[in-house]
Amino acid sequence: MVSERLSSPMVKCLDHLNMSASNFQESVEWYSKVFGFELREQGEDEGKPWGILSCGDALLCIYEQPDLVVKDRFEMKDAGLHYLAHFGLRITDSEEWKAIIERENLSILYGGACKFPHSTAWYLKDPTGWEIEVALWDDGAPSFDSVAHTLE
């Protein structure tokens, strides 16, 4: 059942993603080198480091969980489950992104760039194993057709 819509959007944007990492310092360095995130705040919780990173309006909250094992979406699908398949970060410069891929020797999943009706996306994994979609929208902002497409 669909409830009545609000007259204006209640949410402006996704504020942050709170995630665990198997190695806090390695993750901070990786997100800094690959995407330009900066560590803004840090501390410890029960002896384990945590921190808040920012890049533009994007915020990541990272908590170290040394024993963390991330299963990818295919392993979860085989188990009959669906959970966080990936999270997306929007970029505006494909040439700069391609230079970072080369400089950091990043492994791009699914055979390289994936072209969608209004965007191009590159998928990769962070040091913990979280899958990230790097999205470049054709007109600089999300746009959608009324016709759905099917992902294989």
N, C-alpha and C positions, 0 to 999 in steps of 0.2 A: 504494500500500500504506500503510495506516494503522498506525503503530507504537503500542506500548502507551502509555497515558497515565500521566503522573506522578500520584502519590497526592495531591499538593497543587500548586497553581499555582507554577511557577518564577518567573514574571514578575508583579510587582505592578501595574505600569502602564507605558505608554510613557514613557521618561525625557525624551527631547528630540527635536526635529526639527532637523536640520542642513541649512541651505538657503543657496543663493546668492541675492544680490539685485543688481540693476543699480546701485542707489544705496544704500549703507549708511545714511547719515544720514536720507534720506527714508523708508526702511523703518522705522528705529527710531522716528521721529516718528509715522509712520502707525500702527504697532502700539501705540504708547503712547496716541494719541488715540482710536483705535477700540476697543481691547480692554483698555487699562490696563496693558500690559506695561511693565516698568521695566528699563532697562539696568543690569545687575549687574556685568559684566566686559567689558573691551574691550582691543584691542591691534591690532597690524598683523602681517600675514604677507606677505612680499615686497612691502612698500609699500602693501598693500591693507588697509583696516580690516575688523575682525571684532568681533563682540560676542555676549554671552549675555544674553538678555532673559528675565524671568520674570513670571508672573502667576499667583498661587496656586501650584499644583503644576506648571503648564505651563511648559516651557522651550523657547525658540527660540534656535538658534545661527545667526547670520547672517554670511555672508562676502560681501564686495563682489566682484562680477565685472562690471565696467562693460560688457562686450560681450555679456552674457547676453541671449539671446532665448528666452523661454518660449513653447512651442507649447501651445495648449490641447488638451484631451482629444479634441476633434472633429478637429483637424488631425492629431493622432497616429493616430486611428482611420482617417482617410482614407489615411494612410500604412501602415496595417496593423499599427500598433504600439499597445501599451498600457503606460503608465508611470504615474507619480503623477498620478492624475486630480484629486485634491484632498486636503486634510487638514482635519480637523474640530476645532473648538473648542466645548466645551460651555458653555452659559450656563444661568442659573437664573431670569432675570427678563426676560420678553418685553417688558414696558412700557419698561424701561430700554434694552433693545436697540433697540426701535422709535424711542426718542428719540435714540439715537446715530445711527441710520440717517438721521434727519431733520437732526440738527445737523451731521453731517459730509457730508451730501448724497451718501450712498453709493449706488452703482448696484447694485441687487440683480438677479441673473441669473434666468433662467427664469420671468419674469413675476411674481416676488414669492415669498412664503413657500410652501414645498412641504410638504404634509401627508403624513406616512407613518403606518402603523398605530399607532405608539407615540410619535411625535415630530413636531415641526415643524422645518424647516430653511430657512435663508436662505443663498444662495450669492453670493459676491462675489469680486472679484479684488483682490489687493494691488497696490502700485505697480509691482512687477516683472512681474505677470501671473499669479502663483500663485493658483489657485482655492482658496477656503476655504469650508467648510461650517460654518455657525454652527448648532449643534443645541440644541434645547430638548426634553428628554424629558418626556413627559406626567406621569410620577410622580417626576420629579427624578433618575432613574437609568435606564440602559438596560434595556429588557425586550424580549423577542422571542417571537413565536409560532412554533409548529412548522411553520406553513404559510408558504412563501416567497411573496414578491410579485415582480413583474417591473417593472424600471425601463425606461422608454421611452428 
